[in-house]
Amino acid sequence: MLSARAMAARQLPNMLARRGMASVQDSPLSKKVEMTNWEKGHYIDYQTMYEKLGIVRKRLNRPLTYAEKILYSHLDDPHNQDIERGKSYLKLRPDRVACQDATAQMAILQFMSAGMPAVATPTTVHCDHLIEAQIGGEKDLERAQQINKEVYDFLSTSCAKYDIGFWKPGSGIIHQIVLENYAFPGGLMIGTDSHTPNAGGLGMVAVGVGGADAVDVMANLPWEVKAPKIIGVKLTGKMSGWTAPKDIILKVAGILTVKGGTGAIVEYHGPGAQNISCTGMGTICNMGAEIGATTSLFTFNERMAEYLAATKRAPIGDFARAYQQELKEDEGCEYDELIEIDLNTLEPHINGPFTPDLATPISKFKEAVKTNKWPEELRVGLIGSCTNSSYEDMSRSASIAQDALDHGIKAKAIFTVTPGSEQIRATIERDGQLKTLEEMGGLILANACGPCIGQWDRRDVKKGEPNSIICSYNRNFTGRNDANPATHCFVTSPDIVVAMTLAGTLNFNPLTDKLKDKDGNEFMLKEPTGDGLPANGYDPGRDTYQAPPKERSSVEVAVDPNSDRLQILQPFEPWDGKDATDMPILIKTKGKTTTDHISMAGPWLKYRGHLDNISNNMLIGAINSANGEANKIKNQTTGETDAVPNTARDYKKKGIKWVVVGDWNYGEGSSREHAALEPRHLGGLAIITRSFARIHETNLKKQGLLPLTFSNPDDYDKIQPDDKVDLMCTELAVGKPMTMKVHPADGSKAFDVKLEHTYNQDQIKWFEAGSALNKMAKDAGAR
C-alpha cells in the first residue's frame, strides 16, 4: 500500500506537467516557502497538509468542499478524528494566531498564567482598536499614544518577551495587515476578532475566536471547533457599473439573516469569483461574520496570486499554483445549502438600520425610507474600515469624488475616510486619491477601527436625536458607532456612501437620479472606476512593525500593580461538585443581546486589560424583559432597583450564584471574550437562552460558565425575572439534557425545564476545573 507521501509524489507530475513547472524530482510541495516576509523559519507546509488530506480522503471516500480540505489537512489526528459535519468536534492545528490590541491584553495575560517562555504558534498583535476618531488621523494617533501608553508598553514588552510580532499604533487594522502580510491560500488561522474571516479573500480558513482559544494555540494545544456545515455560494456572471463586491455579502446577509450561517462555513466558488479582486473577496468574507458564519472563503484563483505578487509574496502565489488542485472544491462535492447569485443582475444594496441583514436593493430604498419613516437627511457618510478600505475601494470612491469636483460640488454631509493600513494610506497619498477625497470634504482618520467600533467622538448630534448615517462598515447594531440609540446606521459599498454623501439625503439613487452642479445644471454621476491593484506598486509608508528580539530572557513585561487598566488574572474557583439551588435570575434579557450589549466597546475599551474595572459595563446595554429598560433590574435580596453590575456584585459579596436568561442568538457580534469573563468574575454560574452565537458559547465554556439552551424554546416565556431556579449541575454529561427547577415568584407550584448543551467530555473538565485555563495549568503541573 502506498503511503500518503508516495501517493502525492505519484500524482504531482501530471499536475505540474500541465503547468510546465518543475518536475517531481524537485518535490514541489516540500519546498521551503516562508509564510510571511516578517518572520524566519515559519514555512507553508503543503506537503503535510496533502498527506493528512490523503488520510481523510481514504476514510471518508467522498468528494470534499474546499473548506473541508483545509480543515481536514490541519487535523491534529487525521487517522482517528471523528468527522461528521455539524456534530463532531475537530481538533485542529492552526498555522497562525492574530490578536488586536483590545483582546490581546486579556489573551496575553492568560498566556502569562500558563508559564511558557514563548508562543508555540506564530502570533502577531495589532494596535487598531484604541484610537478614537476625533479631529483627524495624525492628532488622533498622537492622543491615543499618550492616553494608552501603559497598554501599548505592556503589549510591546510582552510581545518582545514571548516571541510575538507587534504592529504599532498607526500600522492599520488587523484584518488588512493580515491580508497584506500573513494570509495564504490553504492556511488555517484564528484571530481574536470576529472579522478575522477577512483572510478568506486569500483562500484561507480564518476564524474569529475568543482569547482563551487563542491562548490554547499559543500554548501548543490543538484548537477545538465543532465541524461546520458548509454553505456554498455559486457566483456566475460579472459585476458592472455601481455594483461592488460588498453587494454580494449584503445580498447573502438578506438571504441567510444574522443567524442563518451559524455553525457553517460559507464557501464562494463558481466562474463569477474569477472577476472579483482579491481585496473584494476579502470584503465579502469579512462581513460574513454578520450572518453568524464560522468563516467564509473563496477558492484559489489567479486574482489571489496577483495580489500576493503585488504585496511582495510572489513565491507564495507560485507555491499555491503547485498545490492548486487541493485549493478548490472537488467535483461532485455536496453543500448543506447552495445559494446561486447572478452577478449580471445583482444591484447595489443598502442594509439596515439597526441590523446588518435588513437588505434593500437600491431601486427600492427610497420607498423603504418613506414607509419606515427613517430620517431622510443624511448627516454623515463614512468610508473605510477593515471591510472596505482597499486600494480598489479608495480608487473607485475617488473617481466619484473627482466627478463631483469637476462639476464644482462637494459633500453635503460630514464625510470621513479611514484607510485600512499604513500601506494603503501611503499609496493613495502618492497616487492622489487621498487628496481628491479631502477636496470633496473628507476628514482623513487614523489607520484604525475608529467609528466602526464606537471609537468616535461624534459631536454633530445630541444623544437621543434621530438621525441617519451611511457607512461601508460591516456592523450597525443600535448605538454601535456613536453610542446614540437613535442613530440609524445603514451599511453599503463605499461607492454608494460617497454618492449619497454628495447628495446629503437617503433619497438619492445614483443609478437613476441627478445632482445639480455649481451652476444649477443637472448631471448624473459617472459610474465608479478603479484599479484592483496600484499600477506603481504599493508604497509601504512608515515602518510600524516591531520584531521580537533574538534575546528575550532579559525583557521585563510592564504591568503596574496599581494600574486601573491592567490587572494580573487570578484563577476562577473550580466547581464544588454540587447542584446549585435557590439562585436568582440576574436579568432576563429580551430581544437582541449582542456582545455590545453584554460588554460595550467605545470608552470601555481602555479597561480591556483590567477585568474588575471593565466588569462595571456587564450587561448594561441588555434590555430587561421586566420593564423594557436597560441597566435597571431588581435586586432579589433587597427589593431595590439598581444597575446590573452593582446587583451582581452584591450577590457575589453575599455568596449567591446567579443566572442570566436570554433570547435568540445570544452573544452575536464581536468575539468579545470579556462578555464571558465579566459574568464569571461577578459570580454567574449559567447563561440560559433560546440559542447562542457560536463564538460566545465557546467563550462561556472556556471561562467555566454553563451556556445552556431551552430544549423547548417556548419555555423562555414561562420564566419570570423574579423567579428563583435550581440547576442540576451533577447531571452535566455528554449528549444529555440538564434539569432546571423553576420556583415562581408568585408562589405557584415549582416546575422543571429541560436544558440542552453542546459540551463534550474535555469541555466538561473545563467546567469542573473552573475554566479551560485552570485545566491547562493543572495538566502542565501534572506533567
C-alpha positions in Angstrom: 0.0 0.0 0.0 1.3 3.4 -0.9 1.9 6.0 1.8 0.3 9.4 1.6 3.6 10.9 0.7 4.2 8.3 -2.1 0.7 8.9 -3.4 1.4 12.6 -3.5 4.6 12.1 -5.4 2.8 9.8 -7.9 0.0 12.3 -8.6 2.0 15.5 -8.8 3.9 15.0 -12.1 0.8 15.3 -14.2 -0.4 18.4 -12.3 3.0 20.0 -12.7 3.4 19.0 -16.3 0.2 20.7 -17.2 1.6 24.0 -15.9 5.0 23.5 -17.4 6.6 23.8 -14.0 9.3 21.8 -12.1 9.5 18.1 -12.3 8.5 15.7 -9.4 12.2 15.2 -8.5 12.1 18.8 -7.2 9.4 17.7 -4.7 7.4 20.9 -5.2 5.2 20.5 -2.2 8.2 20.2 0.2 9.7 23.5 -0.9 10.6 25.8 1.9 8.5 28.9 1.3 8.2 31.4 4.1 4.7 32.1 5.4 5.5 35.8 5.6 8.3 38.3 4.9 8.3 39.4 8.5 9.4 36.1 10.1 12.1 33.5 9.5 11.7 29.7 9.9 7.9 29.6 9.6 7.1 27.7 6.4 3.9 26.9 4.5 3.6 23.1 4.8 1.6 22.0 1.8 3.4 18.6 1.9 2.0 17.7 5.4 -1.4 19.2 4.5 -1.6 17.0 1.4 -0.6 13.9 3.4 -3.2 14.5 6.1 -5.8 15.1 3.4 -4.9 11.8 1.8 -5.6 10.0 5.1 -9.0 11.6 5.5 -9.9 11.1 1.8 -9.4 7.4 2.3 -11.6 7.3 5.4 -14.4 9.4 4.0 -14.3 8.2 0.4 -16.3 11.2 -1.0 -15.7 14.5 -2.8 -14.7 17.3 -0.4 -15.5 21.0 -0.4 -12.6 23.4 -0.3 -13.3 24.4 3.3 -13.3 20.7 4.3 -9.9 20.2 2.7 -8.4 23.0 4.7 -9.9 21.8 8.0 -9.0 18.1 7.5 -5.5 18.9 6.3 -4.9 20.7 9.7 -6.3 17.9 11.9 -4.2 17.0 15.0 -5.0 13.3 14.5 -6.3 12.6 10.9 -6.3 8.8 11.5 -8.7 8.8 14.5 -10.6 12.1 14.4 -14.3 11.6 14.3 -15.6 13.6 11.3 -19.2 14.4 10.9 -20.4 17.9 9.7 -22.4 19.7 12.4 -21.7 17.1 15.1 -18.1 16.2 15.6 -15.6 18.4 17.5 -12.5 18.8 15.4 -9.1 19.2 17.0 -7.0 21.3 14.6 -3.5 22.8 14.4 -3.7 26.4 13.1 -0.8 27.9 11.2 -1.1 31.3 12.9 -2.8 33.4 15.6 -3.6 37.2 15.3 -4.8 39.4 18.1 -6.0 43.0 18.1 -4.9 45.2 20.9 -8.2 45.3 22.9 -8.4 41.5 23.0 -4.7 40.9 23.1 -4.4 42.3 26.6 -6.5 39.6 28.1 -5.2 36.9 25.8 -1.6 37.6 26.8 -2.5 38.0 30.5 -4.0 34.5 30.2 -1.0 33.2 28.3 1.3 34.5 31.1 -0.6 32.4 33.5 0.4 29.3 31.6 4.1 29.9 32.4 5.5 29.2 29.0 8.7 31.1 27.7 7.3 31.7 24.2 4.3 31.1 21.9 4.4 27.8 20.2 2.5 29.1 17.1 3.4 32.2 15.0 1.5 35.1 16.6 1.0 38.8 16.0 -0.6 41.7 17.9 -2.1 44.7 16.1 -2.8 48.1 17.7 -6.0 49.3 16.0 -8.9 49.4 18.5 -7.8 52.0 21.0 -7.5 55.1 18.7 -10.6 57.4 19.0 -11.6 59.3 15.9 -11.9 62.9 16.9 -10.2 65.6 14.8 -8.1 63.7 12.2 -5.6 60.9 11.8 -2.2 62.3 13.0 -3.6 64.2 16.0 -5.9 61.3 17.0 -3.0 58.9 16.8 -0.8 61.1 18.9 -3.6 61.5 21.5 -4.1 57.7 21.6 -0.4 57.0 22.1 -0.5 59.3 25.2 -3.7 58.0 26.6 -2.9 54.3 26.0 0.9 54.4 26.7 0.5 52.0 29.6 -1.3 49.4 27.4 1.0 49.9 24.4 4.0 49.4 26.7 2.5 46.2 28.1 1.8 44.8 24.6 5.2 45.9 23.3 7.1 44.3 26.1 5.0 41.2 26.4 5.3 40.6 22.6 9.0 41.0 22.9 9.1 38.6 25.8 7.0 35.9 24.3 8.2 36.0 20.7 5.2 37.8 19.2 5.3 40.2 16.2 4.0 43.6 17.2 2.3 46.1 14.9 2.4 49.5 16.5 -0.4 52.1 16.6 -0.9 53.6 13.2 0.0 50.4 11.4 -3.5 49.7 10.3 -6.5 47.5 11.0 -5.6 43.9 12.0 -7.5 42.3 9.1 -5.9 44.5 6.4 -2.4 43.9 7.9 -3.1 40.1 7.9 -4.3 40.2 4.2 -1.3 42.2 3.1 1.3 40.2 5.0 0.2 36.9 6.5 -2.8 35.2 4.8 -2.1 32.5 2.3 -4.2 30.0 0.3 -5.0 26.8 2.1 -3.9 28.1 5.5 -5.7 27.9 8.8 -5.7 30.9 11.2 -7.5 32.0 14.3 -7.9 35.6 15.4 -9.3 37.3 18.4 -11.7 39.4 16.4 -14.9 38.4 14.8 -13.9 39.8 11.4 -10.8 37.5 11.1 -12.6 35.8 8.1 -11.3 38.7 6.0 -8.4 36.5 5.2 -10.8 34.2 3.3 -10.2 36.6 0.4 -6.8 34.8 0.1 -8.3 31.4 0.3 -7.6 30.9 4.0 -9.9 29.4 6.7 -9.6 32.3 9.2 -11.9 32.1 12.2 -12.7 34.7 14.9 -12.3 33.2 18.4 -12.2 34.3 22.0 -8.9 35.0 23.7 -9.0 31.6 25.5 -9.0 29.7 22.2 -6.0 31.8 21.1 -4.2 31.0 24.3 -4.6 27.3 23.7 -3.0 27.5 20.3 -0.3 29.9 21.5 0.4 27.3 24.2 0.7 24.4 21.7 -2.7 22.9 22.3 -5.0 22.0 19.4 -7.8 24.3 18.7 -11.3 22.7 19.0 -14.3 23.6 16.9 -17.5 21.9 16.0 -17.2 20.5 12.5 -19.0 23.2 10.5 -21.7 22.6 7.9 -20.8 24.1 4.5 -23.0 26.6 2.7 -22.0 27.0 -0.9 -22.4 30.3 -2.8 -22.1 29.9 -6.5 -21.3 33.1 -8.4 -21.9 33.5 -12.1 -21.7 36.5 -14.4 -19.8 39.7 -13.8 -20.5 42.9 -11.8 -20.6 46.2 -13.6 -21.5 49.8 -13.0 -22.4 50.7 -9.5 -22.4 47.2 -8.2 -19.5 46.3 -6.0 -18.2 43.2 -4.1 -19.9 44.5 -0.9 -23.3 44.0 -2.6 -22.7 40.2 -2.7 -22.5 39.9 1.0 -25.2 42.4 1.6 -27.4 40.2 -0.6 -26.3 37.0 1.2 -27.0 38.6 4.6 -30.5 39.3 3.4 -31.0 35.7 2.4 -29.4 34.0 5.4 -30.1 36.6 8.2 -27.9 37.2 11.2 -28.1 33.6 12.4 -28.5 31.7 9.1 -24.8 31.0 8.8 -24.4 29.8 12.4 -22.3 26.6 12.6 -21.4 26.8 9.0 -18.6 27.9 6.7 -19.7 29.9 3.6 -17.7 28.8 0.6 -17.8 31.1 -2.5 -17.0 29.5 -5.8 -18.0 29.5 -9.5 -17.0 31.4 -12.6 -18.2 34.8 -11.2 -15.5 34.7 -8.5 -12.8 35.0 -11.1 -13.9 38.5 -11.9 -13.6 39.8 -8.3 -10.4 41.4 -6.9 -8.7 39.7 -4.1 -9.5 42.6 -1.7 -13.1 42.5 -3.0 -13.2 38.8 -1.9 -11.8 39.9 1.4 -14.7 42.3 1.8 -17.2 39.6 1.2 -15.6 37.2 3.7 -15.1 39.9 6.3 -18.8 40.7 6.6 -19.7 37.0 6.7 -19.4 37.5 10.5 -22.7 39.3 10.3 -24.6 36.1 9.3 -23.1 34.1 12.2 -20.9 32.0 9.9 -17.8 30.3 11.4 -15.9 31.8 8.5 -16.2 32.5 4.8 -13.7 31.9 2.0 -13.1 31.8 -1.7 -11.4 29.0 -3.7 -8.0 29.8 -5.0 -7.8 31.8 -8.2 -5.4 34.0 -10.2 -6.6 37.2 -8.6 -5.2 35.9 -5.3 -1.8 35.1 -7.0 -1.8 38.6 -8.5 -2.4 40.2 -5.1 0.3 38.0 -3.5 2.8 39.2 -6.1 1.7 42.9 -5.6 2.3 42.5 -1.9 5.8 41.1 -2.5 4.8 37.5 -1.9 5.1 36.1 -5.4 6.8 32.8 -4.1 3.6 32.0 -2.1 1.4 32.5 -5.2 3.7 30.2 -7.2 3.7 27.6 -4.4 -0.1 27.8 -4.3 -0.3 27.1 -8.0 1.6 23.9 -7.4 -1.0 22.9 -4.8 -4.0 24.3 -6.6 -5.8 21.0 -7.2 -6.5 21.0 -3.4 -7.2 24.7 -3.2 -10.7 24.3 -4.7 -13.7 22.1 -4.2 -13.8 18.6 -5.6 -16.1 18.0 -8.5 -19.4 16.5 -7.2 -18.9 17.7 -3.6 -22.1 18.4 -1.6 -23.1 21.5 0.2 -25.5 21.6 3.1 -27.1 24.5 1.4 -26.4 26.1 -2.0 -27.1 29.7 -3.0 -26.7 31.0 -6.5 -26.1 34.6 -7.4 -26.0 36.0 -10.9 -23.7 39.0 -10.8 -25.0 40.3 -14.1 -28.3 41.1 -12.4 -27.2 42.0 -8.9 -27.9 45.6 -8.0 -26.4 47.7 -5.2 -27.9 47.0 -1.8 -28.2 49.1 1.4 -28.6 47.1 4.6 -30.1 48.4 7.9 -30.8 50.2 10.1 -30.0 48.5 13.4 -29.3 45.1 11.9 -26.9 44.1 9.1 -29.4 41.6 7.5 -32.2 44.0 6.6 -31.2 44.1 2.9 -32.8 46.5 0.5 -31.9 46.8 -3.2 -31.2 50.5 -4.1 -34.1 50.5 -6.5 -36.5 50.0 -3.5 -34.6 52.0 -0.9 -36.5 55.3 -1.3 -39.8 53.5 -0.8 -38.4 51.8 2.3 -37.2 55.1 3.7 -40.6 56.6 3.3 -42.5 53.6 4.6 -40.4 53.2 7.7 -40.1 56.9 8.3 -36.3 56.7 8.6 -34.7 60.2 8.9 -34.2 61.3 5.2 -31.4 63.8 5.8 -28.0 62.1 5.7 -25.8 63.5 8.5 -22.6 61.6 8.0 -21.0 59.3 5.3 -18.1 57.1 6.4 -15.9 55.0 4.1 -13.0 52.7 5.0 -12.8 50.2 7.9 -11.5 46.6 7.9 -14.2 45.7 5.4 -13.8 48.3 2.7 -10.5 50.2 2.7 -8.6 48.6 -0.2 -6.8 50.4 -3.0 -9.7 49.5 -5.2 -12.3 50.9 -2.8 -10.4 54.1 -2.4 -9.8 54.4 -6.2 -13.5 53.9 -7.0 -14.5 56.4 -4.3 -12.0 58.9 -5.5 -13.3 58.6 -9.1 -16.8 59.6 -7.9 -15.4 62.4 -5.8 -13.4 63.7 -8.8 -16.5 63.7 -11.0 -18.3 65.8 -8.4 -15.4 68.2 -8.0 -15.3 68.6 -11.8 -18.9 69.8 -11.5 -18.0 72.1 -8.7 -19.7 70.4 -5.8 -18.6 68.8 -2.6 -20.1 66.6 0.2 -23.3 67.9 1.7 -22.9 65.6 4.7 -20.0 65.1 7.0 -17.6 62.8 5.3 -14.9 60.6 6.9 -12.2 58.3 5.3 -10.5 55.5 7.2 -7.5 54.0 5.4 -7.2 50.3 6.3 -3.5 50.3 6.7 -0.4 52.5 6.6 0.4 50.9 3.2 -3.0 51.9 1.8 -2.7 55.4 3.2 0.8 56.0 1.8 -0.2 54.5 -1.6 -3.4 56.6 -2.0 -1.5 59.7 -0.9 1.2 59.0 -3.5 -1.4 58.3 -6.3 -3.7 61.3 -5.5 -6.8 59.6 -4.3 -6.4 60.9 -0.7 -6.1 64.5 -1.9 -9.3 64.1 -4.1 -11.3 62.7 -1.1 -10.1 65.5 1.1 -11.0 68.1 -1.5 -14.5 66.6 -1.6 -14.7 67.4 2.1 -13.3 64.2 3.6 -11.7 64.1 7.0 -8.9 61.5 7.0 -8.9 59.4 10.1 -6.2 57.3 11.6 -5.3 53.9 10.2 -7.5 52.2 12.8 -11.0 50.9 13.5 -12.4 54.2 14.7 -16.2 54.8 14.3 -16.7 51.2 13.1 -16.3 50.0 16.7 -17.6 53.1 18.6 -14.3 54.9 18.8 -15.9 58.1 17.6 -16.1 61.3 19.5 -19.2 62.5 17.5 -20.4 66.0 18.2 -22.8 66.9 15.4 -25.9 65.4 17.1 -27.1 65.1 20.6 -27.7 61.7 22.2 -31.2 60.6 21.5 -31.6 62.7 18.4 -32.9 60.6 15.5 -30.6 60.9 12.5 -29.2 58.8 9.6 -25.6 57.9 8.8 -24.3 55.6 6.0 -21.1 53.7 6.0 -19.0 51.0 4.3 -18.5 49.2 7.6 -19.9 45.7 8.5 -21.9 46.1 11.7 -24.7 48.5 12.6 -26.3 47.4 15.8 -28.1 50.1 17.8 -25.7 52.6 19.3 -22.6 50.8 18.0 -21.0 53.7 16.1 -21.7 56.7 18.2 -23.5 55.4 21.4 -26.7 57.1 20.2 -29.5 54.6 20.1 -31.5 56.9 17.8 -28.8 56.9 15.1 -30.0 54.9 12.0 -26.9 53.4 10.5 -27.0 51.9 7.0 -24.3 49.7 5.5 -23.4 49.7 1.8 -20.5 49.9 -0.6 -18.1 52.8 -0.5 -19.4 53.9 -3.9 -22.9 54.4 -2.7 -21.7 56.0 0.5 -19.8 58.7 -1.5 -22.7 59.3 -3.8 -25.2 59.7 -1.0 -22.8 61.9 0.9 -22.7 64.2 -2.1 -26.5 64.3 -2.2 -26.9 64.7 1.6 -30.0 62.6 1.6 -31.1 58.9 1.7 -33.5 59.7 -1.2 -30.8 59.6 -3.8 -30.1 56.8 -6.2 -27.0 57.5 -8.4 -28.2 54.9 -10.9 -31.3 57.0 -11.8 -31.1 60.4 -10.1 -29.4 63.6 -11.0 -27.4 66.2 -8.9 -27.0 69.9 -9.6 -23.6 71.3 -10.4 -22.3 74.7 -9.2 -24.3 76.5 -11.8 -27.5 74.7 -11.1 -27.4 72.4 -14.1 -28.4 68.8 -13.6 -26.0 66.0 -14.2 -25.6 62.3 -13.4 -22.6 60.9 -11.6 -20.4 58.7 -13.8 -20.2 55.0 -12.9 -17.2 54.5 -10.5 -13.9 53.1 -11.8 -10.8 52.0 -10.1 -7.8 49.6 -10.2 -7.8 46.5 -8.1 -4.0 46.9 -7.6 -1.8 50.0 -7.9 0.0 50.3 -11.2 3.1 51.6 -9.5 3.0 49.0 -6.7 2.3 49.6 -3.0 4.1 52.2 -1.0 4.8 50.6 2.4 4.8 54.0 4.2 6.2 54.3 7.6 7.8 51.3 9.3 5.5 50.4 12.1 6.5 46.8 12.8 8.4 45.6 15.9 10.0 42.1 15.5 10.7 40.2 18.7 14.4 40.4 19.8 16.6 37.3 19.5 17.5 37.6 23.2 14.2 37.7 25.1 15.1 36.4 28.6 16.0 39.8 30.0 12.8 41.5 28.7 10.6 42.7 31.6 6.8 42.8 31.0 5.4 46.2 32.0 2.5 45.8 34.4 2.0 48.3 37.3 0.3 46.6 40.2 -1.6 49.8 40.9 -2.8 50.3 37.4 -6.5 50.8 36.6 -6.1 49.5 33.1 -4.1 46.3 33.6 -4.6 43.6 36.2 -2.9 40.2 36.6 -5.5 37.5 36.5 -6.5 35.3 39.4 -7.8 31.8 38.7 -11.5 31.2 39.0 -12.8 28.8 41.7 -13.4 25.2 40.5 -16.9 23.7 40.6 -17.8 22.5 44.1 -19.4 19.3 42.7 -22.9 20.1 43.8 -26.2 21.2 42.3 -26.9 24.9 42.6 -30.1 25.9 44.4 -32.2 29.0 45.1 -30.4 31.1 42.5 -31.8 34.5 41.4 -32.2 35.4 37.7 -29.9 38.4 37.5 -31.7 39.6 34.3 -34.0 38.1 31.8 -33.0 39.8 28.5 -35.4 40.5 25.7 -34.6 40.6 22.0 -31.1 41.1 20.7 -28.4 40.7 23.3 -25.2 41.1 21.4 -21.7 41.2 22.8 -22.0 45.0 22.5 -24.9 44.8 24.9 -23.1 42.5 27.3 -19.7 44.3 27.2 -19.8 47.6 25.4 -16.8 48.9 23.5 -16.2 52.6 22.9 -14.9 54.2 26.1 -14.8 50.8 27.9 -12.0 49.6 25.6 -9.4 51.2 27.8 -10.3 48.7 30.6 -9.8 45.5 28.4 -6.8 44.5 30.4 -8.4 45.1 33.8 -11.2 42.5 34.4 -12.6 44.1 37.6 -12.9 47.6 36.1 -14.4 46.5 32.8 -16.9 44.4 34.6 -18.7 47.6 35.5 -20.1 47.5 32.0 -21.6 44.0 32.2 -25.0 43.7 30.5 -25.6 47.5 30.9 -27.0 47.5 27.3 -29.2 44.5 27.6 -33.0 45.1 27.7 -34.7 43.8 30.8 -37.8 41.9 29.9 -39.4 43.0 33.2 -39.5 46.7 32.3 -38.2 47.1 28.8 -35.3 49.2 30.1 -31.5 48.8 30.0 -29.4 48.6 33.2 -32.3 48.7 35.6 -33.0 45.5 37.4 -34.4 44.4 40.8 -32.1 43.0 43.4 -33.9 39.9 44.7 -32.3 40.1 48.1 -33.1 43.8 48.9 -36.0 44.6 46.6 -34.2 47.7 45.4 -33.7 48.7 41.7 -30.1 49.1 40.7 -27.7 48.7 37.8 -26.9 45.2 36.6 -23.2 45.2 37.6 -24.0 46.6 41.0 -26.6 43.9 41.6 -24.3 41.2 40.5 -21.5 42.5 42.8 -24.0 42.5 45.7 -25.0 38.9 45.0 -21.3 37.9 44.8 -20.5 39.6 48.1 -23.3 37.6 49.7 -22.0 34.3 48.2 -25.1 34.0 45.9 -24.6 32.4 42.5 -26.9 33.8 39.7 -28.0 33.0 36.2 -29.0 35.0 33.1 -31.9 34.1 30.9 -31.6 35.2 27.3 -33.4 35.2 24.0 -32.4 34.0 20.5 -28.8 34.1 19.2 -27.5 35.5 22.5 -24.0 36.9 22.2 -23.9 37.6 18.5 -21.5 40.2 17.3 -17.8 40.7 18.2 -15.7 37.9 19.5 -15.6 39.8 22.8 -14.2 37.5 25.4 -15.0 40.0 28.1 -18.6 39.2 27.6 -17.9 35.8 29.1 -15.2 36.9 31.6 -17.3 39.5 33.2 -20.3 37.4 34.3 -17.9 34.7 35.5 -15.9 37.3 37.5 -19.1 38.7 39.1 -20.4 35.4 40.3 -22.5 34.0 37.5 -23.0 30.2 37.0 -25.0 29.8 33.8 -26.4 31.7 30.8 -29.7 30.1 29.7 -31.1 31.1 26.3 -33.1 30.1 23.3 -29.9 29.9 21.3 -26.3 31.1 21.2 -24.0 32.7 18.8 -21.1 30.3 18.2 -18.1 32.3 19.5 -19.8 33.5 22.6 -21.0 30.0 23.5 -17.4 28.7 23.3 -16.1 31.7 25.3 -18.6 31.0 28.1 -17.4 27.4 28.3 -13.8 28.4 28.4 -14.4 30.6 31.4 -16.2 27.9 33.4 -19.8 29.3 32.8 -22.6 27.0 31.7 -24.1 28.0 28.3 -27.4 26.2 28.2 -30.4 26.3 25.8 -34.0 25.6 26.4 -35.0 22.1 25.0 -38.3 23.8 24.2 -37.6 27.4 23.2 -41.1 28.4 24.4 -40.0 27.7 28.0 -38.3 31.1 27.8 -41.8 32.6 28.1 -42.7 30.6 31.2 -39.9 32.1 33.3 -40.3 35.4 35.0 -37.4 37.7 36.0 -38.3 37.4 39.7 -38.3 33.6 39.8 -35.6 31.5 41.5 -34.0 28.5 39.9 -32.2 25.3 40.9 -29.7 23.9 38.4 -28.8 20.2 38.5 -25.1 20.6 37.6 -24.5 17.0 38.6 -26.5 15.9 35.5 -23.9 17.5 33.2 -22.9 14.7 30.8 -22.2 14.5 27.0 -25.4 14.4 24.9 -27.7 14.5 27.9 -30.0 17.3 28.9 -29.9 19.1 32.3 -32.8 19.9 34.6 -33.6 23.3 35.9 -36.3 23.6 38.6 -38.1 26.9 38.5 -39.6 28.4 41.7 -42.2 31.0 40.6 -42.1 34.3 42.5 -45.9 34.3 42.7 -45.7 31.2 45.0 -47.3 28.8 42.4 -46.0 25.3 42.1 -42.4 24.7 41.0 -41.8 23.1 37.6 -38.9 21.6 35.7 -37.5 22.8 32.5 -35.1 20.7 30.3 -31.9 22.4 29.1 -29.6 21.3 26.2 -25.9 21.9 25.9 -23.1 21.1 23.5 -20.4 20.0 25.9 -18.0 17.2 25.0 -16.0 15.3 27.7 -13.0 17.6 27.5 -15.1 20.7 27.8 -16.9 19.3 30.9 -13.5 19.1 32.5 -13.2 22.9 31.9 -16.3 23.4 33.9 -15.2 21.1 36.7 -11.7 22.8 36.9 -13.3 26.3 36.9 -12.0 27.3 33.5 -10.1 26.0 30.5 -7.1 27.9 31.7 -7.3 26.2 35.1 -7.4 22.8 33.3 -4.4 23.8 31.2 -2.4 24.8 34.2 -3.4 21.7 36.1 -2.3 19.5 33.2 1.0 21.3 32.9 1.6 20.8 36.6 0.8 17.1 36.4 3.4 16.7 33.6 
